[in-house]
Amino acid sequence: MSFLILFASVMIVLSVGLLLGFIIALASRFLSVPKEERIEQIEEILPGANCGACGFAGCAAYAEAVVLNGAPLTRCTSLSADGLRKIGGIMGQKVEAQAEPEKAFIACHAAAADAPERQFLYSGLDDCNSRALFYKGSKKCKYGCLGGGSCMEVCPVNAIYRDRQKRVVVDRRKCVSCRKCVEACPMNVIRMIPESADYAVACSHPGKGVQTKADCGVGCLGCSLCVKNSPEGGFVMNGFLAEIDYTRSGDRAKAAEKCPVRCIVRIK
């Protein structure tokens, strides 16, 4: 008798489950709202990195906001000019071409072997923000990369890695210009420079040459030889630190060649 009651209970539960599943299937088919075709088209053009630089949760959310809420078409920082034109065509809007995309560059060239003697032994959490809390890190140089990899942790496309010399570097081919690494760096050594840049100054130390040399063996000495050797290359001195004005497109190779500490590096 108890077996029959148990069997009947199981059958009732299964029947109710099947009935509810059938009702849900019908509801999903006849009551669902079809996705706007333009949203899918725009999603296919967007890079799909879901970095959030546009201010939305991801590429799908941004595409939806463009179609349904009239969000600006230029919010995606990694969208190519051709991609932007395609989205403009989908939306029936004429869009002015964006400025050239900028890619991240770590303006510090000191490798582990180049680093001067540490001022103290740090044994806390192994990330840059924790290291920076203790006198801006254990290195003598208080303006360079701490090497903890906080930027690597926030990069949505794994474009930041350590090279053979244990320097933290950016693979600019992968970089989607989201600027999350810039925000994560407590030392402000990450710069956004034009995608077409051929050279960059890999130093952030603003001090005089004597102090920079004492703090780091590969930092800019403020000698201004780059300005003299590549007058059309856009090199300027910001105090004792060389910088490049990328609106000028003259030759920069000679400046890099003559730099006594080789802190003007070619972009790969």
N, C-alpha and C positions, 0 to 999 in steps of 0.2 A: 504493500500500500504506500509506504514511504517512498519507494522507488518511483511509482507512478506520479506521485506529487512532485518529486524532484524533476522528473523528465518533463512534466507539463510546465513547470516553472521555467526550465531552460528554454523550451520551445516558445513560450510566451515572450521571454526576453529577446530571443533571436528574431522573432517575428516583428516585435516593436523596433528593434534595431534596423532590420531590413526596410521597414516602412519609413522610418525617419531618414535613412540614407537615401531612399528613393525620392522623398520629398525635398531633401537638400539638393540632390542632383537636378531635379526639375527647377528648383528656385535659382540655382546657379546658372542654368541655361537660359531661362526666360526672364529673369529679373536682373541679371548682371548688366552693368553699364559698359559697353564696348570702349576700349582704349582709343583715344583720339589718334588717328593715323599719323598726324604730324609729330606727335610726341615720340612715337617710335622712330620716325625718320631722323629727328634731331638727336635722339639717343645714339643712333648708329654713327653720327658724325662726331659727337663729343668723344674725348679721349678715353673715357671709361675708368679714369684713375680714382674717381670718387674722393678727391683730395679735400673738397670743401672750400677751396679758395674763392669760389663764386659767391659764397655766403649761404649755400644750400647744402642739404645733407649729402648729396651726391649728384651724379650726372642725370639720373632719372628724375630726381626732384627738381633739378634746374630746368630740364627739358619741359617738364610739366608746368613749371612756373612761367616759362617763356610763352607757351601756347595758351594756357588758361588765365594767367594773371598779368600778362604783358611785361614780364621781367626784361630788362635790357639784354640785347643779344651779345653784348661785349663783356659780359662778366667772367667768362672763362679765360683765364690767363694763359692757358697753354694751347688755345685754339689757333690754328694757322689761318692766314688770310683767306686761303681757298675754302677752308671749312666755314669760316665766318660768312663768306659770300653764299655758300650753299644754304646755310641756315636762313640767311636773309631772303633767299629765293623761296624757301619753303614758307616763310612767314609773309612773303609779299612786301618786304621792306628793303629799301636801299640802305646799305650799311657802309659807313666809311671804314676803310682799312685801318686796323689797329697798328699801333707802333710796334716795332720789331720786338718779339718776345725776349724776355730776359731770363737767363739761367743762373743758378746759384754757383758761386765760386768761393772757396775758403781761402781768405787772404792771409795765409800763414804757411810758410814753406818749411818750417823746422821739423825735421824728422827726429825720431827718438835718439839717434846717434848724435844729432847736432845740439840737442838740448843741453844747456849748461848744468852744472851741479844743482841738485834740488836744495831748496832752502830748508825743507823739513820733510819728514816721512809721513805721507798721508795714507791712512788705512780705513777710510770711511766708505760710503757708498760709491760705487764705480760709475758715476755719471758726472757730466760737466757742472750741472747746477749745484750738486752737493760739494764738488771740489771748489767751486767758486766762492762758497760761503766761508771757506778758510783762507783769508788773505788773497783771494783771487787765484787760488791754486798754489801748488808747491814749486812751480818753476820760477826762476828769477824774472822772466818776462811776464808782465802782468797784462799783456795786450794780445797774446797769441792763443792758438788753439790748445785747449786743455786735454784733448784726446779721449774724453770719456764717452763720446758717442751719443750724446743726447740728440743730436741732429739725425743720427742714423735711426734712432728709435721712432722719430715722428715722421720720417719720410714715407709717404704712402706707396711709393713705387720702387723702393730699395735702390735708389740712385746714389746713395752715399756709402762708401766702404773704406777699408784701410788698405793702403798699397803695401808693397814689399818692405818699405822703410817705416811702416806703421803710421804713416801720415793719414789723416782723415781727408778724403778727396771726394769730389762729386763727378759722377758719370753724367756729363751734360747731355748726352744723347737720350738718357732716360728721364732727366729732370723735366717735370711738368709745370715749373714756375709757380708752385703753390705758396712758397715763402714760409712754410711751416718751420723749416730749418732755421731761417733767419730769426723767427720769434723764439725758437727753443735755445738758441746760443746765448749764454750769459755774458760772453766776452765780446759780442758784436763783431766777430771776424768773418761773417758770411756776407758776401756782397752779391747783389743781383746785377749782372752785366749783360750786354747784348749777346744774343745767340751767335752772332757772326764775329764776336771778338776773337782776335788772333793772339793777343798777349794780355797779361794782367800782372799787376804788382802784388806779389804774394807776401805782403807784410802789412801789419796794422799798428806797428810801434810808432808813436808820434814824437818820440824824444830825439835828442841830438845824436849824431853818429856815435860818439864816444859811449853814451849810455846804452844805445841799442846794441853796440858791439859787445858790451859787458853783459848785457842780458841775453843776447842771442847772436850766434855766430853767422846767421844767414839773413839778418834783417836789413832793411833799407838804411843806408848811412847818411842820407840827405845830401849826397855829393852833387846832385843835379846833372851828372854826366848823361843821363837819359834825355834830359831836355836839350842838351847841347848836341848830342849825336843823332837825335831824331827830331829835329825842330818841327817837322810837319806831322809827327805821330801823335800829337795831342798830350804829350807828357807835361805835367805841371807840378809844382811843388806846393803842397799844403803844409806849410811850416817846414818840418824836416822830413816829411814823408811824401814820396812820389805818388802821383795819381795819374790816371789816363782819362782824357776827355774823348769819349768815344764818338762824339759828333764829328771829329776829325779822323780822316782815314789814311793818313800818310804812313810811310814805312816805319815800323817799330823794331825790326829785326836788329838793326845796328845798336839801338839802345840796349836791347837784351844782351847782345854780344859784349858790349863795353861795361855792363854793370859789374862792379868788382865783387859783389857777393851773390850774383846770379839770382836775385830775387824778382827779376822780371821774367816770367815763365811763359812759355808758349802753351796756348790752350789746345787741348786735344779734342 
